[in-house]
């Protein structure tokens, strides 16, 4: 990688910043990589471009369309991943470190792309169920969530130049909102490389992504109420941004994910010789050395029973002693460097503060032996283990973070003491407990969850598939209370919701059906000339309905169903056992009612319906006794598009059939017109267009 000037991507153009340039150096060799600046840029125009150019095409897309866009982008980036690895090594990251950043970030895009199957078939999301707000049901309420008409402004940390961007952008793109990304300057050359690939792909609409390499300048002076600002980094910087006058004046949503003093706890049962003890030591060693300890989720406080402090200290020290430090490209190296000399000095300064209340038991902050590199030229620092024997007196361990390969070992008296110590961090992203004792896990998790965003129980049962203490997952929320920022990221659908406006809607069932494109009970419906099962996916419309013939429920039906199903529950079979129950006589099985309903609405011959996809919900609302009649109102409730899968060697015959999923409301009524059973079933329906 030759020296260059990094460029900002603004309003569809790559632009070099003017004025004073910041020099970016190789964390391993100290060589100059690039210079960068954001001077001379019009940040107000940048945000306006995102809102007016990037926003409209994203908002018009449906969730399935956005999901397919993200999937295509993830596949494109994965094909080019090796070029990002070559750049990543210069940040001091090893192959394993870079894997988390690069493939972890791309994997996050894949994970969010898969949400297209769970968010509906519209550009907006219909949240929850309808709410009845009147006696007779003619006036109801619901909630929809529509894309905000602003820009997602992401101010990211230096430690994950790719993952930090993609884990946020994947979510706002899925929601239909464009992004402006401002990575930390020191590693922005890696972010720029990824953004160039994204822009070159032409997969995203123009304006969906813009990049600032350099200072954020007066960027926040131009945010508006429809924008969203996210921040990842130090708690002190985050607090300053959170109270920015413009953010307060415009009530701009602000999500903060800050570095925190995360804990790992060895439970009393996890003594030397148990799998949990070994897993604990391995996890601590990995957390201290992965990314050279530069992770917001990194273990900073190691809590162990008083009697096991010496055993743990020796085991961790032994493991750390086997860590080979040096150039990430050199054979055998397992730990690289910090991102730069300035970061190393900051870690050393905070280490000096920690040493006021702890003793150094492993490592040397001023000297390190490296492989394939010059320790004097690179930002190297070996793992440092401290020990604080009086954690309730020496509070530095709970107040100061050295954002590098530094952790502090401390004793606890019992699990209640460990819980209380973990809370001294005043809010953390994650805590781990190593235990095979379910009661110990319950005590710790239930007791400490209020102060943590995520909690991991580490034991032998999940060891092989465990992703580790420091690994947030796209499908789970990432964030934490208090010092950790009070924010929340990722979390599957939960993450997408941060970029959507939830709006309550009120009206008649027919009007709410029109607004949500989901049939609401009590709305107007349309009797189709053909049986609905004879219609292809495109021919079906929300509200298309079949009113079936009636069926007289008999005692013989109950006897036959009990014999066939094996369900001989007393309420169905023994009239003498009904005293004290809600039943006045032998009652039909709920599942018989549903099964017989299917017999009433199913059209037997082969047609567009390919298969029954399942039951989403089912409720039995009123007893059905022999002599009652049942009838079904069978209504097209919602349609969900599915992309056509190409044929492959592994795909079964017919996997390439163009189809969609149709949700049907099954409303079973008795002779009085009252609903006795209500269900939503799903069918897979062939499309007319098979091209």
C-alpha positions as CSV (number, residue, x, y, z in Angstrom):
1,X,0.0,0.0,0.0
2,X,1.7,3.2,-1.2
3,X,1.4,6.6,0.5
4,X,-1.7,8.5,-0.6
5,X,-4.2,11.1,0.4
6,X,-7.5,9.6,1.6
7,X,-10.6,10.9,0.0
8,X,-14.1,11.6,1.4
9,X,-17.1,10.4,-0.5
10,X,-19.7,13.2,-0.7
11,X,-22.6,13.8,-3.0
12,X,-21.5,11.1,-5.4
13,X,-17.9,12.3,-5.6
14,X,-14.6,11.4,-4.1
15,X,-13.1,14.6,-2.7
16,X,-9.8,15.2,-0.9
17,X,-10.0,17.4,2.1
18,X,-8.0,20.7,2.1
19,X,-5.9,22.3,4.8
20,X,-3.9,20.6,7.5
21,X,-3.4,16.9,6.8
22,X,-3.3,14.2,9.5
23,X,-0.6,11.5,8.9
24,X,-1.7,7.9,9.3
25,X,1.1,5.4,9.9
26,X,1.5,1.6,9.8
27,X,0.9,0.3,13.4
28,X,3.6,-2.4,12.9
29,X,6.4,-0.5,11.1
30,X,5.6,3.1,11.8
31,X,5.8,3.9,8.0
32,X,3.6,6.6,6.7
33,X,0.5,5.1,4.9
34,X,-1.6,8.1,4.0
35,X,-2.6,11.6,4.9
36,X,-6.2,12.7,5.4
37,X,-8.4,15.7,6.0
38,X,-12.0,16.7,5.9
39,X,-11.2,20.4,5.6
40,X,-13.3,22.5,3.1
41,X,-16.2,20.1,3.1
42,X,-19.8,21.3,3.4
43,X,-21.3,18.9,5.9
44,X,-24.8,20.6,5.7
45,X,-24.9,19.9,2.0
46,X,-23.7,16.3,2.6
47,X,-26.6,15.6,5.0
48,X,-29.1,17.3,2.6
49,X,-27.8,15.1,-0.3
50,X,-28.4,12.0,1.8
51,X,-31.9,13.0,2.7
52,X,-33.0,14.1,-0.8
53,X,-31.0,11.8,-3.0
54,X,-30.3,8.7,-0.9
55,X,-33.5,8.5,1.1
56,X,-36.3,8.5,-1.5
57,X,-35.2,5.4,-3.4
58,X,-34.5,3.5,-0.2
59,X,-37.9,4.3,1.3
60,X,-39.7,3.2,-1.9
61,X,-38.2,-0.2,-1.7
62,X,-40.0,-3.0,0.2
63,X,-38.3,-4.9,2.9
64,X,-37.8,-7.9,0.6
65,X,-36.2,-5.6,-2.0
66,X,-33.9,-4.1,0.6
67,X,-33.0,-7.5,1.9
68,X,-32.0,-8.8,-1.5
69,X,-29.9,-5.6,-2.0
70,X,-28.0,-6.3,1.2
71,X,-27.5,-10.0,0.3
72,X,-26.1,-9.0,-3.1
73,X,-23.8,-6.5,-1.4
74,X,-22.6,-9.0,1.2
75,X,-21.8,-11.5,-1.6
76,X,-19.9,-8.9,-3.6
77,X,-17.8,-7.8,-0.6
78,X,-17.1,-11.4,0.5
79,X,-15.6,-12.1,-3.0
80,X,-13.2,-9.2,-2.4
81,X,-12.3,-9.9,1.2
82,X,-8.7,-10.7,0.7
83,X,-7.8,-7.2,-0.4
84,X,-9.3,-5.9,2.9
85,X,-7.1,-8.3,4.9
86,X,-4.0,-6.9,3.3
87,X,-5.0,-3.4,4.5
88,X,-6.1,-4.6,7.9
89,X,-2.7,-6.0,8.8
90,X,-1.4,-2.4,8.8
91,X,-3.7,-1.5,11.7
92,X,-1.9,-4.1,13.8
93,X,-4.6,-6.7,13.5
94,X,-3.8,-10.4,13.1
95,X,-5.6,-12.7,10.7
96,X,-8.0,-13.7,13.6
97,X,-8.6,-10.0,14.5
98,X,-9.2,-9.1,10.9
99,X,-11.6,-12.0,10.5
100,X,-13.8,-10.5,13.2
101,X,-13.7,-7.1,11.6
102,X,-14.0,-8.0,7.9
103,X,-15.9,-11.2,7.7
104,X,-17.8,-10.4,10.9
105,X,-18.9,-7.1,9.4
106,X,-19.9,-8.7,6.1
107,X,-21.7,-11.5,8.0
108,X,-23.7,-8.9,9.8
109,X,-24.9,-7.6,6.4
110,X,-25.9,-11.2,5.5
111,X,-27.8,-11.5,8.9
112,X,-29.7,-8.3,8.3
113,X,-30.5,-9.3,4.8
114,X,-32.3,-12.4,6.1
115,X,-34.7,-10.2,8.1
116,X,-36.5,-9.6,4.8
117,X,-38.5,-12.7,5.6
118,X,-39.7,-11.3,9.0
119,X,-40.5,-7.7,8.2
120,X,-43.4,-8.1,5.8
121,X,-43.9,-7.3,2.2
122,X,-44.2,-3.5,2.4
123,X,-41.8,-0.5,2.6
124,X,-43.0,-0.1,6.2
125,X,-43.5,-2.5,9.1
126,X,-46.8,-3.4,10.8
127,X,-46.1,-3.7,14.5
128,X,-48.0,-6.1,16.6
129,X,-51.7,-6.9,16.4
130,X,-54.7,-4.7,16.0
131,X,-56.2,-3.2,19.2
132,X,-59.9,-3.1,19.7
133,X,-60.9,0.3,20.9
134,X,-64.7,0.2,20.8
135,X,-67.5,-2.1,22.1
136,X,-68.7,-3.4,18.7
137,X,-65.4,-3.4,17.0
138,X,-66.1,-0.7,14.4
139,X,-63.3,1.5,15.6
140,X,-59.8,-0.1,16.1
141,X,-56.2,0.9,16.4
142,X,-52.9,-0.4,15.1
143,X,-49.3,0.6,14.8
144,X,-47.1,1.0,11.7
145,X,-43.4,1.8,11.6
146,X,-42.2,3.9,8.6
147,X,-38.7,4.9,7.6
148,X,-37.4,8.1,9.0
149,X,-36.8,10.8,6.3
150,X,-33.4,11.7,7.5
151,X,-29.8,10.3,7.5
152,X,-28.1,7.9,9.9
153,X,-24.9,9.6,11.1
154,X,-22.4,7.0,12.4
155,X,-19.4,8.2,14.4
156,X,-17.3,5.1,14.9
157,X,-14.4,3.9,16.9
158,X,-10.9,3.0,15.6
159,X,-10.8,-0.7,16.7
160,X,-13.2,-2.1,14.1
161,X,-13.0,0.0,10.9
162,X,-15.2,-2.3,8.9
163,X,-17.4,-4.1,11.4
164,X,-18.2,-0.8,13.1
165,X,-19.5,0.6,9.9
166,X,-21.3,-2.4,8.5
167,X,-23.1,-3.5,11.7
168,X,-24.8,-0.1,11.8
169,X,-25.3,0.6,8.1
170,X,-26.8,-2.8,7.4
171,X,-29.5,-2.0,9.8
172,X,-30.3,1.6,8.6
173,X,-30.3,0.4,5.0
174,X,-32.7,-2.4,5.9
175,X,-34.9,0.2,7.4
176,X,-34.8,2.4,4.3
177,X,-32.5,5.2,5.6
178,X,-29.2,6.4,4.1
179,X,-26.0,6.8,6.1
180,X,-23.1,9.1,6.6
181,X,-20.1,7.3,8.1
182,X,-17.4,9.1,10.1
183,X,-14.8,6.5,11.1
184,X,-12.0,7.2,13.6
185,X,-9.2,8.9,11.7
186,X,-6.4,6.6,12.8
187,X,-7.7,3.6,10.9
188,X,-9.9,5.3,8.4
189,X,-7.8,4.0,5.5
190,X,-9.3,0.6,6.0
191,X,-12.9,2.0,6.1
192,X,-12.1,4.0,2.9
193,X,-11.0,0.8,1.1
194,X,-14.3,-0.9,2.0
195,X,-16.4,2.1,1.0
196,X,-14.7,2.3,-2.3
197,X,-15.7,-1.3,-3.0
198,X,-19.3,-0.6,-2.0
199,X,-19.5,2.4,-4.2
200,X,-17.9,0.5,-7.1
201,X,-20.5,-2.3,-6.8
202,X,-23.3,0.1,-7.7
203,X,-25.6,-2.1,-5.6
204,X,-26.8,0.7,-3.3
205,X,-28.8,3.7,-4.6
206,X,-26.7,6.8,-5.0
207,X,-26.7,8.8,-1.8
208,X,-27.3,5.7,0.4
209,X,-23.7,5.9,1.7
210,X,-21.3,8.9,2.2
211,X,-17.9,8.9,4.0
212,X,-15.9,11.4,6.0
213,X,-12.2,10.6,6.6
214,X,-10.9,13.2,9.0
215,X,-12.5,15.5,11.6
216,X,-16.3,15.6,11.9
217,X,-16.0,19.4,12.1
218,X,-19.5,21.1,12.4
219,X,-21.3,17.9,11.2
220,X,-23.7,17.8,14.2
221,X,-24.6,21.4,13.7
222,X,-26.6,20.3,10.7
223,X,-28.6,17.3,12.0
224,X,-32.4,17.5,12.0
225,X,-35.2,15.8,13.8
226,X,-35.6,13.0,11.2
227,X,-31.9,12.1,11.5
228,X,-30.4,9.5,13.8
229,X,-26.9,9.9,15.3
230,X,-24.9,6.9,16.7
231,X,-21.6,6.9,18.5
232,X,-19.2,4.2,19.4
233,X,-16.1,5.1,21.5
234,X,-15.1,6.5,24.8
235,X,-17.7,7.3,27.4
236,X,-16.3,10.8,27.9
237,X,-16.5,11.7,24.2
238,X,-19.9,10.2,23.9
239,X,-21.3,12.2,26.8
240,X,-20.1,15.4,25.1
241,X,-21.8,14.6,21.8
242,X,-25.0,13.5,23.5
243,X,-25.5,17.0,24.9
244,X,-24.7,18.8,21.6
245,X,-27.1,21.8,21.4
246,X,-28.4,20.7,18.0
247,X,-29.2,17.2,19.1
248,X,-31.1,18.5,22.1
249,X,-32.9,21.3,20.1
250,X,-34.0,19.0,17.3
251,X,-34.7,16.0,19.6
252,X,-32.4,13.9,17.4
253,X,-32.3,10.2,18.5
254,X,-28.8,9.5,19.8
255,X,-27.5,6.0,20.3
256,X,-24.3,5.6,22.3
257,X,-22.2,2.4,22.7
258,X,-19.2,3.2,24.9
259,X,-16.2,1.3,26.2
260,X,-17.0,-0.3,29.6
261,X,-15.4,-2.2,32.4
262,X,-16.7,-5.6,31.6
263,X,-16.3,-8.5,33.9
264,X,-15.7,-12.2,33.8
265,X,-16.5,-14.3,36.9
266,X,-15.3,-17.7,37.9
267,X,-18.1,-19.4,39.8
268,X,-17.3,-21.3,43.0
269,X,-18.0,-24.7,41.3
270,X,-15.4,-24.0,38.6
271,X,-12.4,-25.2,40.5
272,X,-9.1,-26.3,38.9
273,X,-9.5,-29.6,37.0
274,X,-13.1,-28.8,35.8
275,X,-13.8,-27.9,32.1
276,X,-15.2,-24.6,33.3
277,X,-11.9,-23.6,34.9
278,X,-10.0,-24.3,31.7
279,X,-12.6,-22.5,29.6
280,X,-12.4,-19.5,31.9
281,X,-8.6,-19.3,31.6
282,X,-8.8,-19.7,27.9
283,X,-11.4,-17.0,27.6
284,X,-9.4,-14.5,29.6
285,X,-6.3,-15.2,27.6
286,X,-8.2,-14.7,24.3
287,X,-9.9,-11.5,25.5
288,X,-6.6,-10.0,26.6
289,X,-4.8,-10.7,23.3
290,X,-7.5,-10.6,20.6
291,X,-7.3,-7.2,18.8
292,X,-4.5,-6.4,21.3
293,X,-7.2,-5.9,23.9
294,X,-8.8,-3.0,21.9
295,X,-12.4,-4.1,22.2
296,X,-15.3,-2.3,23.8
297,X,-16.4,-5.7,25.1
298,X,-13.0,-6.7,26.3
299,X,-12.6,-8.2,29.8
300,X,-11.2,-5.6,32.2
301,X,-12.1,-7.2,35.5
302,X,-11.4,-10.8,36.4
303,X,-13.4,-11.9,39.5
304,X,-12.6,-15.2,41.2
305,X,-13.3,-16.8,44.6
306,X,-10.8,-15.8,47.2
307,X,-9.4,-19.3,47.6
308,X,-8.7,-19.6,43.9
309,X,-6.8,-16.3,43.2
310,X,-3.4,-17.9,43.2
311,X,-4.5,-20.8,41.0
312,X,-6.1,-18.4,38.5
313,X,-3.1,-16.0,38.5
314,X,-0.7,-18.8,37.7
315,X,-3.0,-20.3,35.0
316,X,-3.6,-17.0,33.2
317,X,0.1,-16.1,33.4
318,X,1.1,-19.4,31.9
319,X,-1.3,-19.0,29.0
320,X,-0.2,-15.4,28.3
321,X,3.4,-16.5,28.3
322,X,2.7,-18.6,25.2
323,X,1.4,-15.7,23.2
324,X,3.7,-14.8,20.2
325,X,3.6,-11.0,19.5
326,X,4.7,-9.3,16.3
327,X,4.0,-8.6,12.7
328,X,0.5,-10.2,12.0
329,X,1.9,-11.6,8.7
330,X,4.7,-13.5,10.4
331,X,4.3,-17.2,11.0
332,X,3.2,-18.1,14.5
333,X,2.2,-14.6,15.6
334,X,-1.0,-14.6,17.6
335,X,-1.1,-11.0,18.8
336,X,-0.4,-7.8,16.8
337,X,0.0,-4.2,18.0
338,X,-2.1,-1.3,19.2
339,X,-3.3,0.9,16.4
340,X,-0.6,3.6,16.9
341,X,1.9,5.1,19.2
342,X,-0.6,7.7,20.6
343,X,-2.9,4.9,21.6
344,X,0.0,3.0,23.3
345,X,0.8,6.1,25.4
346,X,-2.8,6.5,26.4
347,X,-2.9,2.9,27.5
348,X,0.3,3.3,29.5
349,X,-1.1,6.5,31.2
350,X,-4.3,4.7,32.3
351,X,-2.2,1.7,33.4
352,X,-0.3,4.0,35.7
353,X,-3.6,5.1,37.3
354,X,-4.6,1.4,37.7
355,X,-1.3,0.7,39.4
356,X,-2.2,3.1,42.2
357,X,-4.6,0.4,43.5
358,X,-3.2,-2.8,42.0
359,X,0.1,-4.6,41.6
360,X,1.6,-5.9,38.4
361,X,1.7,-9.7,38.4
362,X,2.4,-10.4,34.7
363,X,4.0,-8.5,31.8
364,X,6.1,-5.4,31.2
365,X,4.4,-2.3,29.9
366,X,7.7,-0.8,28.7
367,X,9.3,-3.8,27.0
368,X,8.0,-6.5,24.7
369,X,9.7,-9.2,22.6
370,X,8.3,-9.3,19.1
371,X,8.6,-11.6,16.0
372,X,9.1,-10.3,12.5
373,X,9.1,-6.7,13.5
374,X,11.0,-3.9,15.4
375,X,9.5,-3.3,18.8
376,X,10.8,0.3,18.7
377,X,9.0,1.2,15.5
378,X,5.7,-0.5,16.1
379,X,3.0,0.2,18.6
380,X,3.6,-3.0,20.4
381,X,2.6,-3.8,24.0
382,X,2.5,-7.2,25.7
383,X,-0.4,-8.4,27.8
384,X,-0.5,-7.0,31.3
385,X,-2.2,-8.7,34.2
386,X,-2.8,-6.7,37.4
387,X,-4.0,-7.9,40.8
388,X,-6.2,-5.9,43.2
389,X,-6.6,-7.8,46.5
390,X,-8.9,-5.1,48.0
391,X,-11.4,-4.3,45.2
392,X,-13.8,-2.6,47.6
393,X,-11.1,-0.2,48.7
394,X,-9.0,0.3,45.6
395,X,-11.7,1.5,43.2
396,X,-9.5,2.4,40.3
397,X,-10.2,-1.0,38.8
398,X,-13.9,-0.1,38.5
399,X,-13.3,3.5,37.3
400,X,-10.3,3.5,34.9
401,X,-10.0,1.6,31.6
402,X,-6.8,1.0,29.8
403,X,-8.0,0.2,26.3
404,X,-5.5,-2.4,25.5
405,X,-4.2,-5.8,26.7
406,X,-4.7,-4.9,30.3
407,X,-7.0,-6.8,32.8
408,X,-7.2,-6.8,36.6
409,X,-7.6,-10.0,38.8
410,X,-9.6,-9.6,42.0
411,X,-11.1,-11.8,44.7
412,X,-14.7,-12.1,45.8
413,X,-16.2,-13.6,49.0
414,X,-19.4,-15.1,47.5
415,X,-21.6,-14.7,44.4
416,X,-23.5,-11.8,46.0
417,X,-20.2,-10.1,46.4
418,X,-19.3,-10.8,42.8
419,X,-22.6,-9.3,41.7
420,X,-22.0,-6.2,43.7
421,X,-18.4,-5.8,42.4
422,X,-19.6,-6.2,38.8
423,X,-22.1,-3.3,39.4
424,X,-19.2,-1.0,40.5
425,X,-18.5,-0.6,36.8
426,X,-21.6,1.5,36.7
427,X,-23.0,-0.2,33.6
428,X,-21.3,-2.6,31.2
429,X,-21.7,-4.1,27.8
430,X,-21.2,-7.7,28.8
431,X,-20.4,-10.0,31.7
432,X,-19.5,-13.7,31.6
433,X,-19.8,-16.3,34.3
434,X,-18.0,-19.7,34.0
435,X,-20.1,-22.3,35.8
436,X,-21.8,-25.6,35.4
437,X,-24.1,-24.9,38.3
438,X,-27.5,-23.7,37.1
439,X,-28.4,-22.1,40.5
440,X,-25.1,-20.2,40.5
441,X,-25.9,-19.0,36.9
442,X,-29.4,-17.9,38.0
443,X,-28.1,-16.1,41.0
444,X,-25.5,-14.1,39.0
445,X,-27.5,-13.4,35.9
446,X,-30.7,-12.4,37.7
447,X,-28.7,-10.4,40.2
448,X,-26.5,-8.5,37.7
449,X,-28.6,-8.2,34.6
450,X,-29.8,-4.7,35.5
451,X,-26.2,-3.4,35.0
452,X,-25.3,-5.3,31.8
453,X,-26.4,-5.3,28.1
454,X,-25.5,-9.0,27.5
455,X,-24.6,-11.9,29.8
456,X,-22.8,-15.1,28.8
457,X,-22.9,-18.4,30.8
458,X,-19.8,-20.3,29.8
459,X,-19.7,-24.1,30.4
460,X,-18.8,-27.4,28.9
461,X,-22.2,-27.9,27.1
462,X,-21.7,-25.0,24.8
463,X,-18.0,-24.7,24.6
464,X,-17.5,-25.9,21.0
465,X,-20.1,-23.5,19.5
466,X,-19.5,-20.6,21.9
467,X,-18.7,-17.3,20.1
468,X,-17.1,-15.9,23.2
469,X,-17.4,-13.1,25.8
470,X,-16.5,-10.3,23.5
471,X,-18.5,-11.2,20.4
472,X,-21.8,-9.3,19.8
473,X,-24.1,-11.1,17.4
474,X,-26.3,-9.5,14.8
475,X,-29.4,-11.2,16.1
476,X,-28.9,-10.1,19.7
477,X,-28.9,-6.6,21.1
478,X,-25.5,-4.9,21.7
479,X,-25.2,-2.1,24.2
480,X,-25.5,-1.5,27.9
481,X,-26.7,0.9,30.6
482,X,-24.8,3.6,32.4
483,X,-21.2,3.9,31.5
484,X,-21.7,1.6,28.5
485,X,-23.8,4.4,27.0
486,X,-27.4,3.4,27.5
487,X,-27.8,2.5,23.9
488,X,-28.8,-0.5,21.9
489,X,-27.6,-1.8,18.5
490,X,-28.2,-4.8,16.3
491,X,-30.7,-7.3,17.8
492,X,-32.3,-8.5,14.6
493,X,-35.6,-6.7,14.0
494,X,-35.0,-4.6,17.2
495,X,-32.1,-2.9,15.5
496,X,-34.1,-1.9,12.4
497,X,-36.8,-0.3,14.6
498,X,-34.3,2.4,15.7
499,X,-34.6,3.9,12.2
500,X,-38.3,3.7,11.9
501,X,-41.0,6.0,13.3
502,X,-43.7,4.1,15.2
503,X,-47.1,5.7,14.5
504,X,-50.5,4.7,16.0
505,X,-53.3,4.6,13.4
506,X,-57.0,4.6,14.2
507,X,-60.1,3.9,12.0
508,X,-62.5,1.3,10.9
509,X,-61.4,-2.3,10.3
510,X,-61.7,-1.7,6.6
511,X,-59.6,1.4,6.7
512,X,-56.9,-0.1,8.9
513,X,-56.9,-3.1,6.4
514,X,-56.2,-0.6,3.6
515,X,-53.5,1.2,5.5
516,X,-51.6,-2.0,6.7
517,X,-52.3,-4.3,3.8
518,X,-53.2,-6.9,6.4
519,X,-56.8,-8.0,6.7
520,X,-58.4,-7.0,10.0
521,X,-61.2,-9.0,11.5
522,X,-64.5,-7.2,10.8
523,X,-63.3,-5.4,7.7
524,X,-65.2,-5.6,4.4
525,X,-64.3,-8.6,2.3
526,X,-64.7,-9.9,-1.2
527,X,-66.2,-13.2,-2.1
528,X,-64.2,-14.6,-5.0
529,X,-65.8,-16.2,-8.0
530,X,-63.2,-19.0,-8.0
531,X,-62.1,-20.9,-4.9
532,X,-59.1,-19.0,-3.4
533,X,-57.0,-22.1,-3.8
534,X,-57.5,-21.9,-7.6
535,X,-55.9,-18.4,-7.7
536,X,-52.2,-17.8,-8.3
537,X,-50.2,-15.5,-6.0
538,X,-50.7,-12.4,-8.2
539,X,-54.4,-13.0,-8.5
540,X,-55.1,-13.0,-4.8
541,X,-55.9,-9.8,-3.0
542,X,-56.1,-8.9,0.6
543,X,-59.7,-9.5,1.7
544,X,-60.5,-12.2,-0.9
545,X,-62.8,-14.6,1.0
546,X,-64.5,-18.0,0.9
547,X,-67.6,-18.6,3.0
548,X,-67.8,-22.4,3.4
549,X,-70.7,-24.8,3.8
550,X,-71.8,-25.7,7.4
551,X,-71.0,-28.8,9.3
552,X,-73.1,-30.3,12.2
553,X,-70.9,-31.4,15.0
554,X,-72.0,-34.8,16.5
555,X,-71.0,-37.0,19.4
556,X,-69.7,-39.5,16.9
557,X,-67.3,-36.8,15.6
558,X,-65.9,-36.5,19.1
559,X,-65.6,-40.3,19.6
560,X,-64.0,-40.8,16.2
561,X,-61.5,-37.9,16.6
562,X,-60.5,-39.2,20.1
563,X,-59.8,-42.6,18.7
564,X,-57.9,-41.3,15.7
565,X,-55.8,-38.7,17.6
566,X,-55.4,-40.5,21.0
567,X,-56.7,-37.4,22.8
568,X,-59.1,-38.8,25.3
569,X,-59.1,-35.8,27.7
570,X,-62.0,-36.1,30.2
571,X,-63.8,-33.0,28.9
572,X,-64.3,-34.7,25.6
573,X,-65.0,-38.2,26.8
574,X,-66.5,-38.2,30.4
575,X,-69.7,-36.2,31.0
576,X,-69.6,-37.3,34.7
577,X,-66.3,-35.5,35.3
578,X,-67.4,-32.0,34.3
579,X,-68.6,-30.7,37.7
580,X,-66.7,-27.6,38.6
581,X,-65.5,-26.9,35.1
582,X,-66.7,-24.3,32.5
583,X,-68.3,-27.1,30.4
584,X,-71.9,-28.0,30.4
585,X,-71.4,-31.2,28.5
586,X,-68.9,-33.2,26.5
587,X,-67.1,-30.7,24.3
588,X,-65.5,-31.1,20.8
589,X,-61.8,-31.1,20.6
590,X,-60.4,-27.8,19.6
591,X,-58.1,-29.5,17.1
592,X,-61.1,-31.3,15.7
593,X,-62.8,-28.0,15.0
594,X,-59.6,-26.7,13.3
595,X,-59.2,-30.0,11.3
596,X,-62.9,-30.0,10.3
597,X,-62.5,-26.3,9.3
598,X,-59.7,-27.3,7.0
599,X,-62.0,-29.9,5.5
600,X,-64.5,-27.2,4.8
601,X,-62.1,-24.6,3.2
602,X,-59.6,-26.8,1.4
603,X,-60.0,-27.3,-2.4
604,X,-58.7,-30.9,-3.0
605,X,-57.5,-30.9,-6.7
606,X,-54.0,-29.9,-7.6
607,X,-53.7,-26.2,-8.2
608,X,-51.5,-23.1,-7.5
609,X,-51.3,-24.0,-3.8
610,X,-48.0,-25.9,-3.4
611,X,-48.1,-26.7,0.3
612,X,-49.3,-25.9,3.8
613,X,-46.5,-23.7,5.3
614,X,-47.8,-23.9,8.9
615,X,-50.0,-22.3,11.6
616,X,-48.9,-18.9,12.9
617,X,-51.5,-18.6,15.6
618,X,-54.5,-20.5,16.8
619,X,-57.1,-19.8,19.6
620,X,-60.2,-21.7,20.7
621,X,-62.6,-19.0,22.0
622,X,-65.9,-20.8,22.7
623,X,-66.8,-24.5,23.5
624,X,-68.5,-26.4,20.7
625,X,-71.0,-29.1,21.8
626,X,-72.7,-31.8,19.8
627,X,-75.6,-30.3,17.9
628,X,-73.8,-27.1,17.1
629,X,-72.9,-26.2,13.5
630,X,-69.6,-24.7,12.4
631,X,-68.8,-22.6,9.3
632,X,-65.6,-20.9,8.1
633,X,-64.9,-17.5,6.8
634,X,-61.6,-18.0,5.0
635,X,-59.9,-14.7,4.1
636,X,-56.6,-13.7,2.5
637,X,-55.0,-11.8,5.3
638,X,-51.5,-11.0,4.1
639,X,-49.1,-11.7,1.2
640,X,-45.4,-12.2,1.5
641,X,-43.2,-12.3,-1.6
642,X,-40.4,-14.8,-1.9
643,X,-37.5,-14.6,-4.4
644,X,-37.1,-17.4,-6.9
645,X,-34.2,-19.7,-6.0
646,X,-32.1,-20.9,-8.9
647,X,-31.6,-24.6,-9.4
648,X,-28.4,-26.1,-8.0
649,X,-27.1,-29.6,-7.6
650,X,-28.2,-29.6,-4.0
651,X,-31.6,-28.1,-4.5
652,X,-34.5,-30.5,-5.0
653,X,-36.5,-30.5,-8.1
654,X,-38.9,-27.6,-8.2
655,X,-36.9,-25.3,-5.9
656,X,-36.8,-22.8,-8.7
657,X,-40.6,-22.3,-8.7
658,X,-41.6,-18.7,-8.4
659,X,-43.9,-18.4,-5.4
660,X,-45.1,-16.4,-2.4
661,X,-46.5,-17.0,1.1
662,X,-50.1,-16.3,1.7
663,X,-51.5,-15.9,5.2
664,X,-55.1,-16.8,5.6
665,X,-57.5,-15.8,8.5
666,X,-59.5,-18.8,9.5
667,X,-62.6,-17.6,11.4
668,X,-64.7,-20.5,12.5
669,X,-68.2,-19.4,13.7
670,X,-71.1,-21.4,15.2
671,X,-74.8,-21.2,14.5
672,X,-75.1,-18.0,16.5
673,X,-72.5,-16.3,14.4
674,X,-70.0,-16.1,17.2
675,X,-66.4,-17.0,16.6
676,X,-65.4,-20.3,18.2
677,X,-61.9,-20.7,16.8
678,X,-59.5,-18.3,15.1
679,X,-56.3,-19.2,13.4
680,X,-53.8,-17.9,10.8
681,X,-52.5,-20.5,8.4
682,X,-49.8,-20.1,5.8
683,X,-49.7,-21.6,2.3
684,X,-47.1,-21.5,-0.3
685,X,-48.7,-20.4,-3.6
686,X,-47.3,-20.6,-7.1
687,X,-47.0,-17.4,-9.2
688,X,-48.2,-16.9,-12.7
689,X,-44.9,-15.6,-13.8
690,X,-42.4,-18.5,-13.9
691,X,-39.7,-16.6,-15.8
